[in-house]
Amino acid sequence: MNEYWNIFVNGYSGYARYLWYEISHPSFTNYFYWLLLVSLFFFLLEWRSPWRKDQALFRKDFWLDFFYMFFNFFLFSLIIYNAASDLFVNLLNNGIQNFTGFDLQSSNPMNNWPMWAILLAGFLIRDFIQWWVHRLLHYSPFLWQFHKVHHSVEEMGFAAHLRFHWMETVVYRIVEYLPLALLGIGLYDFFVIHIFSLAVGHFNHSNISVSGYTTAGILGALIGIVISTSSFDIELIQDPEWYTQFGITLGCAALFSILLGPIMRKLFNSPEMHIWHHALDLPKTKPYGINFGLSLAIWDYLFGTAHVPYEGAHIKLGFPDLEKFPSTFKDQVLYGWRSDGRRSS
């Protein structure tokens, strides 16, 4: 019992030290400033080339969403989540080991995989799990009351990605984090996957419209950078010159744009697809929602929940009786606990 108590306590103190170090040591290798940089990038895109040109840059509830960003990604983790997650991972692994004699963490085959394969598998598994959890948030009357916080957005922008009830973090992480951790996905792997997913999530909610050829080219450029710098255990080229690195990056960008451009919006989520997920008026055949993908769109096309009938830049967002939904952070956080659980949308 003392062992688990120490894990719980160390989870708090360790995360507190980590968070303070993140804030006090700006660099390109810590999450705090990655969050700020990714947010600033999409803020500038919305300012420079907005999809809905009549929408204000500082749209309705922008600052509320900005607060949610720091609360959900930092304060909540410090107060509750981080220590509990460390405890549950150890309890689950030790429980399985005591009953079956099988150690999931030390026995999983991913321990010997190269870094790029671990990251790719981790991203795909995580996104697939998140797709099902997202559907659950819509289908469960109890969980829907919490998920309403996210769907209370009336004007879409990148920061809307970050407006969600902390209860969602608990549900998502219990279902996704424990299996991934037990498969051997480490903290650094989580960091890389999470930064990429963060950028895609910001993109999906942002007030911009980008062609599939452009997004495919950006993806190709990122992969080109990884290849040319021999990152994540990819060692195809030894110590290339800068112009070779540039050529590889440019070549990958062009190749991906040509090959994936026509189907990119069927593979990855996009603002044009995700805005329909927030639509007030849902198809009569899908009253619980559509377009549940967080990063990838393929799950919706595979399972028949994809729906993009036309360019929907100006469709009305929300849910029935949205005007009765609280507008302050405190009341939104309390809403799910006060609700009787009946689904009104």
C-alpha positions as CSV (number, residue, x, y, z in Angstrom):
1,M,0.0,0.0,0.0
2,N,2.9,2.4,0.8
3,E,4.3,1.7,-2.7
4,Y,1.0,3.0,-4.3
5,W,0.8,5.9,-1.9
6,N,4.3,7.0,-2.9
7,I,3.4,6.7,-6.6
8,F,0.4,8.9,-6.0
9,V,2.3,11.5,-4.1
10,N,5.3,11.5,-6.5
11,G,2.9,12.0,-9.4
12,Y,1.8,15.3,-7.9
13,S,5.2,16.5,-6.9
14,G,6.9,15.3,-10.1
15,Y,4.3,17.0,-12.3
16,A,4.5,20.2,-10.3
17,R,8.2,20.3,-10.8
18,Y,7.8,19.5,-14.4
19,L,5.2,22.2,-15.0
20,W,7.3,24.8,-13.3
21,Y,10.3,23.8,-15.3
22,E,8.3,24.0,-18.5
23,I,7.2,27.5,-17.8
24,S,10.5,28.8,-16.5
25,H,12.7,27.3,-19.2
26,P,11.3,28.3,-22.7
27,S,12.5,25.9,-25.4
28,F,11.3,24.0,-28.4
29,T,11.3,20.8,-26.4
30,N,8.7,21.5,-23.8
31,Y,4.9,21.2,-24.1
32,F,3.9,24.5,-22.6
33,Y,5.5,26.6,-25.3
34,W,4.6,24.1,-28.1
35,L,1.0,24.7,-27.1
36,L,1.5,28.5,-27.3
37,L,3.3,28.3,-30.6
38,V,0.8,26.0,-32.2
39,S,-2.0,28.3,-31.0
40,L,-0.3,31.4,-32.2
41,F,0.3,29.8,-35.6
42,F,-3.4,29.1,-36.2
43,F,-4.4,32.5,-34.7
44,L,-2.2,34.2,-37.3
45,L,-3.7,32.0,-40.1
46,E,-7.2,33.0,-39.0
47,W,-6.1,36.6,-39.1
48,R,-4.4,36.4,-42.4
49,S,-6.8,34.1,-44.3
50,P,-10.1,33.5,-42.6
51,W,-12.6,31.1,-44.0
52,R,-15.6,33.1,-42.6
53,K,-14.4,36.6,-43.4
54,D,-17.4,38.2,-41.5
55,Q,-16.4,36.4,-38.3
56,A,-14.4,38.5,-35.8
57,L,-10.8,37.5,-35.1
58,F,-11.6,37.5,-31.4
59,R,-14.8,35.7,-31.9
60,K,-17.6,35.1,-29.3
61,D,-16.1,33.3,-26.2
62,F,-12.6,33.4,-27.5
63,W,-11.1,34.3,-24.1
64,L,-13.3,31.6,-22.4
65,D,-11.8,29.0,-24.7
66,F,-8.3,30.4,-24.1
67,F,-8.8,29.8,-20.4
68,Y,-10.0,26.3,-21.0
69,M,-6.8,25.7,-22.9
70,F,-4.6,26.2,-19.8
71,F,-7.1,24.7,-17.4
72,N,-7.5,21.4,-19.3
73,F,-4.0,20.9,-20.4
74,F,-2.1,22.1,-17.3
75,L,-4.1,23.0,-14.1
76,F,-6.4,19.9,-14.2
77,S,-3.4,17.6,-14.8
78,L,-1.6,19.2,-11.8
79,I,-4.6,19.0,-9.5
80,I,-6.1,15.6,-10.3
81,Y,-5.1,13.6,-13.3
82,N,-1.4,13.1,-13.4
83,A,-1.0,11.4,-10.1
84,A,-4.1,9.2,-10.5
85,S,-3.0,8.0,-14.0
86,D,0.4,6.9,-12.6
87,L,-1.3,5.0,-9.8
88,F,-3.8,3.3,-12.1
89,V,-1.2,2.1,-14.6
90,N,0.8,0.4,-11.8
91,L,-2.3,-1.0,-10.2
92,L,-3.5,-2.5,-13.4
93,N,-0.2,-3.9,-14.5
94,N,0.6,-5.4,-11.0
95,G,-3.0,-6.8,-10.8
96,I,-2.7,-8.6,-14.1
97,Q,0.8,-9.9,-13.1
98,N,-0.4,-11.2,-9.7
99,F,-3.4,-13.0,-11.2
100,T,-1.8,-14.4,-14.3
101,G,2.0,-14.1,-13.9
102,F,2.2,-12.0,-17.1
103,D,3.9,-8.6,-17.1
104,L,2.3,-6.6,-19.8
105,Q,4.9,-3.8,-19.8
106,S,8.0,-6.0,-20.0
107,S,6.5,-8.5,-22.3
108,N,5.0,-6.4,-25.1
109,P,6.6,-6.7,-28.5
110,M,6.8,-3.0,-29.1
111,N,9.7,-2.8,-26.7
112,N,12.0,-3.7,-29.6
113,W,10.3,-1.7,-32.3
114,P,12.1,1.4,-33.8
115,M,10.8,4.7,-32.6
116,W,9.0,5.6,-35.8
117,A,7.0,2.4,-35.7
118,I,6.1,3.0,-32.0
119,L,4.9,6.5,-32.8
120,L,2.9,5.4,-35.8
121,A,1.3,2.5,-34.0
122,G,0.6,4.7,-31.0
123,F,-1.0,7.4,-33.1
124,L,-3.2,5.0,-35.0
125,I,-4.3,3.1,-31.9
126,R,-4.9,6.2,-29.9
127,D,-6.9,7.9,-32.6
128,F,-9.0,4.8,-33.1
129,I,-9.8,4.6,-29.4
130,Q,-10.6,8.3,-29.3
131,W,-13.0,7.9,-32.1
132,W,-15.0,5.3,-30.2
133,V,-14.8,7.4,-27.0
134,H,-16.1,10.4,-28.9
135,R,-19.1,8.4,-30.1
136,L,-19.7,7.3,-26.5
137,L,-19.8,10.9,-25.4
138,H,-22.7,11.5,-27.8
139,Y,-24.5,8.2,-27.3
140,S,-24.4,8.2,-23.4
141,P,-27.0,10.6,-22.0
142,F,-24.9,11.0,-18.9
143,L,-21.7,11.8,-20.7
144,W,-23.5,14.0,-23.3
145,Q,-24.3,16.5,-20.5
146,F,-20.5,17.0,-20.0
147,H,-19.8,17.0,-23.8
148,K,-22.3,19.8,-24.3
149,V,-19.6,22.2,-23.0
150,H,-17.6,21.5,-26.2
151,H,-20.7,21.8,-28.4
152,S,-21.8,25.1,-26.9
153,V,-19.3,26.8,-29.3
154,E,-21.4,29.1,-31.5
155,E,-18.5,30.6,-33.6
156,M,-15.8,28.1,-34.7
157,G,-12.1,28.9,-34.2
158,F,-8.9,27.1,-33.3
159,A,-9.3,27.6,-29.5
160,A,-12.7,25.9,-29.6
161,H,-10.7,22.7,-29.8
162,L,-9.7,23.3,-26.2
163,R,-13.2,24.0,-24.7
164,F,-14.3,20.8,-23.0
165,H,-15.3,19.6,-19.6
166,W,-12.5,18.1,-17.5
167,M,-14.7,15.0,-17.2
168,E,-13.9,14.2,-20.8
169,T,-10.2,14.1,-19.9
170,V,-11.0,11.4,-17.3
171,V,-13.0,9.3,-19.8
172,Y,-10.6,9.6,-22.7
173,R,-7.5,8.9,-20.6
174,I,-8.9,6.0,-18.7
175,V,-9.8,4.3,-22.0
176,E,-6.8,5.4,-24.1
177,Y,-3.8,6.1,-21.8
178,L,-3.8,2.8,-19.8
179,P,-3.7,0.5,-22.8
180,L,-1.1,2.6,-24.6
181,A,1.1,2.9,-21.4
182,L,0.9,-0.9,-20.9
183,L,1.9,-1.4,-24.5
184,G,5.1,0.5,-23.8
185,I,4.3,3.9,-25.2
186,G,6.5,6.2,-23.0
187,L,6.2,9.8,-22.0
188,Y,8.3,11.0,-24.9
189,D,6.2,9.0,-27.3
190,F,3.1,10.6,-25.8
191,F,4.6,14.0,-26.2
192,V,5.3,13.6,-29.9
193,I,1.9,12.0,-30.6
194,H,0.1,14.6,-28.5
195,I,1.9,17.6,-30.2
196,F,0.9,16.3,-33.6
197,S,-2.7,15.6,-32.5
198,L,-2.9,19.0,-30.9
199,A,-1.9,20.7,-34.2
200,V,-4.5,18.6,-36.1
201,G,-7.2,19.4,-33.5
202,H,-6.4,23.1,-33.8
203,F,-6.6,22.9,-37.5
204,N,-10.0,21.0,-37.5
205,H,-11.6,23.8,-35.4
206,S,-9.9,26.8,-37.0
207,N,-11.5,29.4,-39.2
208,I,-9.4,28.6,-42.3
209,S,-10.0,26.5,-45.4
210,V,-7.0,24.6,-47.0
211,S,-7.0,22.3,-49.9
212,G,-6.1,18.6,-49.5
213,Y,-3.1,19.1,-51.7
214,T,-1.7,21.7,-49.3
215,T,-2.3,19.6,-46.2
216,A,-0.8,16.6,-47.9
217,G,2.2,18.6,-48.9
218,I,2.7,19.8,-45.3
219,L,2.5,16.2,-44.0
220,G,5.0,15.2,-46.6
221,A,7.3,18.1,-45.6
222,L,7.2,16.9,-41.9
223,I,8.0,13.4,-42.9
224,G,10.8,14.7,-45.2
225,I,12.3,16.6,-42.2
226,V,12.2,13.5,-40.1
227,I,13.9,11.4,-42.8
228,S,16.6,14.1,-43.7
229,T,17.5,14.6,-40.0
230,S,17.5,10.9,-39.2
231,S,15.0,11.4,-36.4
232,F,12.9,8.7,-34.6
233,D,15.4,5.8,-35.5
234,I,15.1,6.5,-39.3
235,E,18.7,6.3,-40.6
236,L,18.3,6.2,-44.4
237,I,20.9,8.9,-45.0
238,Q,24.1,9.5,-43.0
239,D,25.1,13.1,-42.2
240,P,23.5,14.8,-45.3
241,E,24.4,18.4,-46.3
242,W,21.8,21.1,-45.7
243,Y,20.9,21.2,-49.4
244,T,20.3,17.4,-49.4
245,Q,18.0,17.8,-46.4
246,F,16.2,20.6,-48.1
247,G,15.8,18.6,-51.3
248,I,14.5,15.6,-49.4
249,T,12.0,17.7,-47.5
250,L,10.8,19.5,-50.7
251,G,10.6,16.2,-52.6
252,C,8.6,14.5,-49.9
253,A,6.2,17.5,-49.8
254,A,5.7,17.4,-53.6
255,L,5.3,13.6,-53.6
256,F,2.7,13.5,-50.8
257,S,0.8,16.4,-52.4
258,I,0.5,14.6,-55.7
259,L,-0.3,11.1,-54.2
260,L,-2.4,12.0,-51.2
261,G,-3.8,15.4,-52.2
262,P,-7.0,14.0,-53.9
263,I,-7.9,11.8,-50.9
264,M,-6.4,13.8,-48.0
265,R,-9.8,14.9,-46.7
266,K,-10.9,11.3,-46.6
267,L,-7.8,10.4,-44.5
268,F,-7.5,13.3,-42.1
269,N,-10.1,15.5,-40.5
270,S,-10.5,19.1,-41.7
271,P,-12.3,22.3,-40.8
272,E,-14.7,21.6,-43.7
273,M,-15.6,18.2,-42.2
274,H,-15.5,18.9,-38.5
275,I,-17.8,22.0,-38.7
276,W,-20.6,19.6,-39.6
277,H,-19.9,17.7,-36.3
278,H,-20.9,20.9,-34.5
279,A,-24.0,21.5,-36.7
280,L,-27.2,22.3,-34.9
281,D,-29.3,20.5,-37.5
282,L,-28.1,16.8,-37.8
283,P,-29.3,14.3,-40.4
284,K,-32.5,12.6,-39.2
285,T,-30.8,9.2,-39.7
286,K,-27.9,10.2,-37.4
287,P,-29.5,12.0,-34.4
288,Y,-26.5,11.3,-32.2
289,G,-23.9,12.9,-34.4
290,I,-21.6,12.6,-37.3
291,N,-17.9,13.1,-38.2
292,F,-16.5,11.8,-34.8
293,G,-12.9,11.7,-36.0
294,L,-10.4,13.7,-34.0
295,S,-7.3,13.5,-36.2
296,L,-8.2,10.9,-38.8
297,A,-11.4,10.9,-41.0
298,I,-11.0,7.3,-42.2
299,W,-12.9,5.9,-39.2
300,D,-16.0,7.9,-40.1
301,Y,-15.9,6.7,-43.7
302,L,-15.2,3.1,-42.7
303,F,-18.1,3.1,-40.1
304,G,-20.6,5.2,-42.1
305,T,-20.7,8.3,-39.9
306,A,-19.1,10.7,-42.4
307,H,-21.4,13.5,-43.6
308,V,-20.2,16.6,-45.6
309,P,-23.2,17.5,-47.8
310,Y,-21.9,20.9,-48.9
311,E,-19.5,23.7,-48.0
312,G,-20.8,24.6,-44.5
313,A,-18.8,27.6,-43.5
314,H,-21.9,29.5,-42.2
315,I,-24.1,26.7,-40.9
316,K,-25.6,27.3,-37.4
317,L,-23.7,25.5,-34.6
318,G,-24.7,24.1,-31.2
319,F,-27.7,22.0,-30.0
320,P,-31.3,22.6,-29.2
321,D,-32.0,25.0,-26.3
322,L,-28.4,26.3,-26.5
323,E,-29.6,29.7,-25.2
324,K,-30.4,28.1,-21.9
325,F,-26.8,26.6,-21.5
326,P,-24.6,28.5,-19.0
327,S,-22.1,30.9,-20.4
328,T,-19.5,31.1,-17.6
329,F,-16.7,28.6,-16.8
330,K,-18.0,27.8,-13.3
331,D,-21.5,27.1,-14.4
332,Q,-20.4,25.1,-17.4
333,V,-18.2,22.9,-15.2
334,L,-21.1,22.3,-12.8
335,Y,-23.7,21.8,-15.5
336,G,-23.1,18.0,-16.1
337,W,-23.4,17.2,-12.4
338,R,-26.6,19.2,-12.0
339,S,-28.3,17.8,-15.2
340,D,-30.8,15.0,-14.9
341,G,-29.0,13.2,-17.7
342,R,-31.8,13.3,-20.3
343,R,-30.6,14.0,-23.8
344,S,-32.2,17.1,-25.3
345,S,-30.3,17.1,-28.5
